[in-house]
Amino acid sequence: MTLETRTSLPMVSTGCACCAPAPASEQTVPVAAAAEPSAGAAASYPVEGMTCGHCARSVTEEVTALEGVDEVRIDLVAGGTSTVTVHGTAAPEAVRAAVEAAGYTAATT
């Protein structure tokens, strides 16, 4: 019989509902890009409340489902204001609504 050594994960009491928060330092995480760069116009939206890759995937799924979205990229800043860049022809109001449907705050500029 062989005993296996396992490392315990730390207990976390803060962060998003899906996992522990990332360090407060700024991080850039590319998420769900199209295979080829899109030819559509790009618009960026400041988004608050995202803390991890799962948060970014949730926003990406909601925004990608919109008509006219060719590509979504997210620069994740855990604990700060992240940037969601959308390539395509989707209406800004629709993008903000999709971000909010994912559970995050889309700031207006």
N, C-alpha and C positions, 0 to 999 in steps of 0.2 A: 504494500500500500504506500502510495506517495502522497505527502501532504503538499498542498498548493498554497503559496503565499499570495494573498490578495491585498491590494491597497484600498483602504476605505476612502470614500469620497467625503469631503467636508460637508457639514450641514449648512444650509443657506436659508436665511429668513427674509432676504430682500431680493428684488429683481423682478423680472417678468414672470408670468405664470408658467412659462415653459421650461425655464432653467435658471441657473445662477447668472448674475450680472457679470459682464466682462469688466476688466479693469477700467477705471475712469479715464485712462489715457485715450487719445484719439486713435481710431483704427479705421482702415479702409478695407472694405470687404466687397469685391465684385460679386454680384448675384445674378443668376439666370440671364445671361446674355444670349442673343441670337447667334446662330452659327456664323453669319456674315454681318458686317456693320450695315445698319439701315441707311437708306437714302433720305428718310423723312427728317423733318425739323426736330430739334431737340429742345426740350423745356425742362428746367430744374425746379424742384419744389422742396422747401425746407420742411422736415418732418421731425416732430418731437415724440419721445416715448419709446423708441426702439432701443433694445439693449443687447441683442444677440442675433446670430444668423437665422434662428427660427423666426424672429420678428421680421427680419428682412425678407425671408421667404414668404411670409404671410402677405406682406405688402406687395411683393412681386406678383404673387398669384392673383390678387384682386385687380391690380393695374393691368396685367397682361391680358386678363379676360375682356378688357374694354375693346370696342371696335376702334380700329385705327392705331393701335399700339404695335409697333414693330419690335421694340427692344426696351428693356428696363434695366437700369444700373443703379445700385445703391452704394453710397459712400457712408458706411455706418460709423457714427460717433456715439459710442455707448455712453449713456447718461447726458448726452448733449443734443444738438440739433443735427440730424443726419440729412443728406441730400439725396433725393430720388430724382434721377434723370430719365426722362421718357422720350424716346425717339418715335416719331410718327405724327399722326394728325388728330389724336384724341383731344377733346375739348378739356381745357384746364379745370373746369367745374367738375367734369366727370372723373378726372384723375384725383382731385381733392376728395370727392365723395367716396371713391374706391379706397383711398388711404384711410379715411375715417371708418369705412365699413370693416377694414381689417383691424380697427381698434386703436388707431394712432391719430395724432393731431397734425393736420396739414396747415402750416402757418401760411398766411397770405403775405405777399411781398409788395 
